[in-house]
Amino acid sequence: MRILKWPPLQALTLLGLGWVSHSHGMTDETVSHLRQDTRDLFYHGYTNYMKHAFPEDELRPISCKAQTRNREDPANIGLNDVLGNYSVTLVDSLSTLAILASGEESEDGHSPLADFQAGVIALVNLYGDGGSAHPCGSKACGFDLDSKVQVFETNIRGVGGLLSAHLFAVGELPIRGYASKVHEQRNGVVGIDWEGFVYNGQLLRLAHDLASRLLPAFDTATGIPYPRVNLRHGIPFYRDSEDGICRLDGTSTDSREITENCAAGAGSLVLEFTTLSRLTGDMRFERLAKHAFWAVFERRSAIGLIGNGIDSETGQWTLPPLAGIGAGVDSFFEYALKSSIMFSGLAEDEESPLSDTSDAFLQAWEQAHSAVKRHVHRITATEKYPYYGQADLVTGAPRYTWIDNLSAYYPGLLTLAGELDEAIESHLLFAALWTRYGALPERWHTHNAYIDHHFKHWAGRPEFIESTYYLYQATRDDFYLHVGEMTLRDIRRRCWTRCGWADLGDVTTGEQRDRMESFFLGETAKYLYLLFDENHPLNHLDASVVFTTEGHPLIIPKHHRSAGTQSKPSKTTQSAAEGPTLPAPTCPVHQRSAPFTGSSIVNRPDFFHAAAMAQLHLVPVEASRSSHLQPASEHSAAITIEDIRSPTNYTYYPWTLPQSLVPSYGTSAPTRTQILSTLTFPNLNTGDLNAAKGVMNLGSLQKIVDGIVISSLSNLRLSMVQEPRSLILPNANGLTIELDMGQQYRVSGVANWALGKDEKVVLSAEAQDGVAPGDPNFKRVKDLEMLDLVIDFVQPAISKSAAADNEPTDSRTNVPIGNHTSGGRSALNSTLNGELSSELPTLPPPPTLMRTLIPAILPTGPGAAPLPLTLDTADPLTLQVGRLPHTSIYFLESTLCDHRLPFGIVRSHQILVIKRGGCSFNTKLANIPAFAASPEALQLVIVLSTPESKAPNEGLNGGHLGIGLIRPLLDEIQRTPAGVERRVGIAMVMVDGNDDHVAALRSAARVVATMDDHGSIIEDAREALGTGLGVKRRYWFESMGVPIGNMIAL
């Protein structure tokens, strides 16, 4: 197995290729001031929480009171899911205090290290030490609390916060200047002395206590945990929950709880639970979390998309079946990639499946992102700028055009994955939106910049700042420092209250709400500080450290990684090893700006495209959101001119961007232009009164799994978009790749119903009757490169018991024929006694014919001959199985290179099958003797392209149209064995010679023969059993000469 060591933060630093000085745009002094302002921001919230709200969960910054659970309204999940009555803001803030402790000393009177240690001691006093010595504190014995909480939120805030703080406390995560030496104290306790308090793993034991109280939620048949659990009583409210009816507001008509979880809630437990298992040796947590992750991933749709809501008991996706990257699914992607980083080089659990390896999680991320890039990423000309929308889970069709605040994490995740250009592109839109609104609304519509009344708030979320931090680590472009400066100044200006930081109820008006969520101190302030502290030890740590989705850094220490234990190869790694060797993935290097030319980000040709989508041109230069200047006091934050004035124009963003970073001769690329077309068909049913009024026929559209079947074009409207003609293929890693094949139309909508990129529009034979042959706007064209061979072949004989288990069905392919007396005979035999039935002779089962279609490619060049009319007219699929027109098939196990074919074969057999290789295609045909054309004589030569006959890299990317073939070249006119030009050329096709195709053709052949080195032929003649061959021609549709790629003629 290939073991990767991913030190993500250091790796991101190296991407910048030594951009360690601020050559332009922001001085070190300015960065230092911003770092201090961020520290002040944190402490303004933290000290007021400890003063007005501790030991409760959160602070109400406007009323200067504690925010507690809403016990009067248990259905208020917005509060009760998060607030478990275990001092969540303190738990969430400990890792931020530890990070601040590595900064330089300040004159503000605060000591982050001392505050960190005091916070740990306060928790132990409240909840005990998690062990047998002092199991109870002044508030509870561990987390034995009567609180029904959300499993996901309790894990990421509570368990993750405790684990991260423990790792800082024992020195596994760095605190500059902190000594974490373990000593035996006078009372015999072994631990780290904190001036009278001995730290000996209390936080780890408390994390184990809290996580253990979440385990009842995993008592499901699917492995997907229930969304909620009571920390004291477990999950009594989930028993027989199917009797309840869910309401839109999340409540139920029954007192029992609904069972809907989400992909993020079920799949984002791996980092915390694995760390806990490795630190404690209790492997239950790691196994359950990984099982839950794969239970969600394995339920992804056929096109690779992962939905939002999923039922814990049934494993079914909930309605509406949407896929995106934001709320409901966001951290699932995050934990797929970050788990691969954390598990890199980690010894595997002996009882875990092969799919639990680092490579398996990495491949899960790559496959998930590939599907997102294909179906969720909107990059058409109808959009001013690319973004990630909401798509149909099953088809990938676009459903909604809004983006949400939570999606702002994705640029940071893309940066970790090495998808740097996509990350920069995605981040620009969020930067432009923040510039316009002074914060990010919870949800924003891209087409008209509309903000729904219920989604105008900003809850202090960190995702946008998190991505800004990662991108600065990767690029060292001062653009991102100014983005961070913008967010910091806007938060100070708009969210300050006397007792903390309020979130915004309306980003357009600045209306404040009386809540400060724990993640504001646990994440938002943390990422801002790390952004402005380039030399922080976490930014240079050479280890597999990851930040959880709550911003808590975690690492599995070296002595817990079981060094020397051999990691197990994953299934994906084993299968990949059998294929071609691929180059190791590498991260791209960000393009550096030339000296004195400004920011390379601002110099991007699509920089103003994001501004156009965010409508920054509507923001006046003298922004109406500017506030008055005032010094710092107990009633207000200090507001300076830098906090309200843009150095440039607001169409530049962030609004703090200085003129020095604006390129002097920068240019903007023109916005994307795309050809859109609409085909509107008239009334084709003159006798139908409703049709005459423009009403579509009832039943003219039928939804199928892969698209829509159209049975009538009458009064129908097709929306089409012209785009690059691409071929979608899986590569050796199972990822979706696109090959450019020119331009084509794609039907994007049928009668106002949007279609996914991979959905097909199938026209029935009846619908094609309405196509006018000479209409250039909509024309049916015969495919001159590809066709399908329709084969009726004998199914291999199977036992009666196996036949009963594999009852055939009547369908287009694999259609059996023959009598069914064997079933009646079995029923009769079952009525006889055992002695009599044992004396009956065992009769062989009657022959069963199967039908299959084999794609074939036509040759090109001067020697290519057209198909005979007998093959090129009738549609064989309209014929019954066993009634195909060409029944005389000769299968020759030879390349036909060295010897001539006997005349009798071409005179009495219609189809000749030979192998590819050994000589040119012209040579093969030249070894076929001249013959008089007749219905019984040779009509078609089929060349089998077997694996051994292909070139080493042939078909690696799918070959022609993805079937693993290249088009045969007949570079000379066909000649007879005597060298005379043939009067009538022999038609030829080539098919992929895989095992299934070879078996079908051999079974359908009347004669199977071999040719020895002397040209002698040994034949094995077969009985005529109804086998045969036909040719099904392919057609495509085009409009004004441009193919319609996703329309198929039935």
Disulfide bonds with the S-S distance in Angstrom:
Cys64-Cys499 1.83
Cys136-Cys141 1.80
Cys897-Cys919 2.07
